[in-house]
Amino acid sequence: MSDTAVTPATPEAPQDARRDEVVTAIKAALTQVLNQDLSGLDAEARLFDQVGLDSSGVFELLMELEDRLSLELDTDSLEMRHFETVRSLADFLLTEMSA
């Protein structure tokens, strides 16, 4: 008998992994669009106030995210609240990906 305990997978585990993937894609896309090092960026970072995203960068960011995540976004469903933080954008993208 092995002393190694196996932790059962939780239903949240796949969703958490997917969220991490989306947050990583957002960070990489922001780095590309803003042309700056954002390696220390966390999920609560405010996109306009702290990161420096502006209205002209939003379109570029969305195009970059569509490429990185292989999805097509419905821009009619986008609201400014989706761009409040990295987390709020990730939540929006996850919802779009599951639709």
C-alpha atoms as a printed R data frame, in Angstrom:
   type eleno elety resid chain resno       x      y       z
1  ATOM     1    CA   MET     A     1   0.000  0.000   0.000
2  ATOM     2    CA   SER     A     2   1.317  3.420  -0.967
3  ATOM     3    CA   ASP     A     3   1.777  6.301   1.473
4  ATOM     4    CA   THR     A     4   0.965  8.794  -1.282
5  ATOM     5    CA   ALA     A     5  -2.503 10.247  -0.880
6  ATOM     6    CA   VAL     A     6  -4.438 10.958  -4.020
7  ATOM     7    CA   THR     A     7  -6.575 14.054  -3.879
8  ATOM     8    CA   PRO     A     8  -9.812 13.533  -5.751
9  ATOM     9    CA   ALA     A     9 -10.504 15.958  -8.557
10 ATOM    10    CA   THR     A    10 -13.049 18.583  -7.710
11 ATOM    11    CA   PRO     A    11 -15.597 19.904 -10.174
12 ATOM    12    CA   GLU     A    12 -13.941 23.305  -9.897
13 ATOM    13    CA   ALA     A    13 -10.511 22.030 -10.924
14 ATOM    14    CA   PRO     A    14 -11.127 22.029 -14.701
15 ATOM    15    CA   GLN     A    15 -12.795 25.458 -14.464
16 ATOM    16    CA   ASP     A    16  -9.888 26.810 -12.408
17 ATOM    17    CA   ALA     A    17  -7.405 25.496 -14.969
18 ATOM    18    CA   ARG     A    18  -9.424 27.073 -17.768
19 ATOM    19    CA   ARG     A    19  -9.562 30.382 -15.865
20 ATOM    20    CA   ASP     A    20  -5.777 30.289 -15.399
21 ATOM    21    CA   GLU     A    21  -5.371 29.689 -19.141
22 ATOM    22    CA   VAL     A    22  -7.617 32.647 -19.963
23 ATOM    23    CA   VAL     A    23  -5.880 34.956 -17.456
24 ATOM    24    CA   THR     A    24  -2.521 33.959 -18.951
25 ATOM    25    CA   ALA     A    25  -3.861 34.738 -22.447
26 ATOM    26    CA   ILE     A    26  -5.119 38.137 -21.253
27 ATOM    27    CA   LYS     A    27  -1.732 38.975 -19.739
28 ATOM    28    CA   ALA     A    28   0.083 37.941 -22.919
29 ATOM    29    CA   ALA     A    29  -2.352 39.878 -25.108
30 ATOM    30    CA   LEU     A    30  -2.021 42.986 -22.952
31 ATOM    31    CA   THR     A    31   1.759 42.691 -23.085
32 ATOM    32    CA   GLN     A    32   1.547 42.541 -26.892
33 ATOM    33    CA   VAL     A    33  -0.977 45.365 -27.263
34 ATOM    34    CA   LEU     A    34   0.594 47.736 -24.731
35 ATOM    35    CA   ASN     A    35   4.169 46.761 -25.558
36 ATOM    36    CA   GLN     A    36   5.237 46.593 -21.921
37 ATOM    37    CA   ASP     A    37   6.250 43.969 -19.377
38 ATOM    38    CA   LEU     A    38   3.204 42.953 -17.354
39 ATOM    39    CA   SER     A    39   4.628 39.807 -15.747
40 ATOM    40    CA   GLY     A    40   3.589 40.916 -12.245
41 ATOM    41    CA   LEU     A    41  -0.006 41.583 -13.270
42 ATOM    42    CA   ASP     A    42  -2.638 39.932 -11.093
43 ATOM    43    CA   ALA     A    43  -6.303 39.143 -11.719
44 ATOM    44    CA   GLU     A    44  -7.499 42.163  -9.726
45 ATOM    45    CA   ALA     A    45  -5.505 44.680 -11.778
46 ATOM    46    CA   ARG     A    46  -7.756 47.404 -13.161
47 ATOM    47    CA   LEU     A    47  -7.324 47.465 -16.930
48 ATOM    48    CA   PHE     A    48  -7.780 51.195 -17.528
49 ATOM    49    CA   ASP     A    49  -6.592 52.679 -14.228
50 ATOM    50    CA   GLN     A    50  -3.587 50.471 -13.438
51 ATOM    51    CA   VAL     A    51  -2.605 48.706 -16.645
52 ATOM    52    CA   GLY     A    52  -3.001 51.631 -19.018
53 ATOM    53    CA   LEU     A    53  -5.483 50.176 -21.479
54 ATOM    54    CA   ASP     A    54  -7.388 52.823 -23.410
55 ATOM    55    CA   SER     A    55 -10.366 52.734 -25.733
56 ATOM    56    CA   SER     A    56  -8.227 52.335 -28.843
57 ATOM    57    CA   GLY     A    57  -6.388 49.417 -27.234
58 ATOM    58    CA   VAL     A    58  -9.627 47.559 -26.424
59 ATOM    59    CA   PHE     A    59 -10.252 46.626 -30.060
60 ATOM    60    CA   GLU     A    60  -6.673 45.465 -30.523
61 ATOM    61    CA   LEU     A    61  -6.861 43.488 -27.264
62 ATOM    62    CA   LEU     A    62 -10.057 41.737 -28.357
63 ATOM    63    CA   MET     A    63  -8.543 40.765 -31.708
64 ATOM    64    CA   GLU     A    64  -5.455 39.415 -29.955
65 ATOM    65    CA   LEU     A    65  -7.591 37.413 -27.504
66 ATOM    66    CA   GLU     A    66  -9.691 35.960 -30.312
67 ATOM    67    CA   ASP     A    67  -6.490 34.698 -31.940
68 ATOM    68    CA   ARG     A    68  -4.934 33.391 -28.730
69 ATOM    69    CA   LEU     A    69  -8.090 31.643 -27.508
70 ATOM    70    CA   SER     A    70  -9.426 30.590 -30.926
71 ATOM    71    CA   LEU     A    71 -12.819 32.153 -30.438
72 ATOM    72    CA   GLU     A    72 -15.045 34.739 -32.029
73 ATOM    73    CA   LEU     A    73 -16.459 37.288 -29.634
74 ATOM    74    CA   ASP     A    74 -19.923 38.762 -29.890
75 ATOM    75    CA   THR     A    75 -19.069 42.428 -29.504
76 ATOM    76    CA   ASP     A    76 -22.763 43.274 -29.028
77 ATOM    77    CA   SER     A    77 -22.615 41.580 -25.631
78 ATOM    78    CA   LEU     A    78 -19.554 43.541 -24.470
79 ATOM    79    CA   GLU     A    79 -20.005 46.134 -21.746
80 ATOM    80    CA   MET     A    80 -17.507 48.423 -20.048
81 ATOM    81    CA   ARG     A    81 -17.867 46.409 -16.831
82 ATOM    82    CA   HIS     A    82 -16.211 43.472 -18.626
83 ATOM    83    CA   PHE     A    83 -13.036 45.564 -18.841
84 ATOM    84    CA   GLU     A    84 -12.931 46.615 -15.197
85 ATOM    85    CA   THR     A    85 -10.264 44.071 -14.141
86 ATOM    86    CA   VAL     A    86  -8.343 41.155 -15.591
87 ATOM    87    CA   ARG     A    87 -10.730 38.880 -13.663
88 ATOM    88    CA   SER     A    88 -13.893 40.506 -15.041
89 ATOM    89    CA   LEU     A    89 -12.541 40.161 -18.573
90 ATOM    90    CA   ALA     A    90 -11.617 36.524 -17.894
91 ATOM    91    CA   ASP     A    91 -15.140 35.865 -16.580
92 ATOM    92    CA   PHE     A    92 -16.641 37.373 -19.728
93 ATOM    93    CA   LEU     A    93 -14.353 35.326 -21.967
94 ATOM    94    CA   LEU     A    94 -15.124 32.110 -20.088
95 ATOM    95    CA   THR     A    95 -18.840 32.770 -20.513
96 ATOM    96    CA   GLU     A    96 -18.359 33.373 -24.230
97 ATOM    97    CA   MET     A    97 -16.288 30.211 -24.562
98 ATOM    98    CA   SER     A    98 -18.962 28.079 -22.923
99 ATOM    99    CA   ALA     A    99 -21.786 29.480 -25.055
